[in-house]
Amino acid sequence: MEIKDATIIFSTLSQETRLRAFRLLVKAGKAGLAAGKISELLSTPHNTMSFHLNHLAHAGIISSRKDGRSVIYSANFEIIQSLIGFIVKDCCSAEFANIREDSEKGCSVIELAVCCTPDIKVLSTP
């Protein structure tokens, strides 16, 4: 993933309604949710929700498909996996985070090292 692509995604997700919608779609899995259902679950007017779903789709982190009269939205897990890989690979030192492939489960695993905070001496006042 290129840094310009990551910044577009971060910018898109920095708005509360879009972040809530995206999290809802991640929970829904590959089946996704109808636009009306997303609007209902987030208590957001349909036209406002449509505006935010368009932003998410433009950033590439969700996709849509027609199902009769409904538009079904779902999270684009490949893009999100790429974003997470970008963060871990390019933004973290190997001593703090690592991505490994789990051949048994057929997935990538992010391993975060347990980091200790430095000793901070508290100054006491007499």
Protein Blocks (a to p, Z undefined) as FASTA:
>chain_A
ZZklmmmmmmmmmpfklmmmmmmmmmnomnopafklmmmmnopafklmmmmmmmmmmnop
accddehjbccddddfklmmmmmmmmmmmmpcfklpccdddfknopacdddddddddddd
ddddZZ
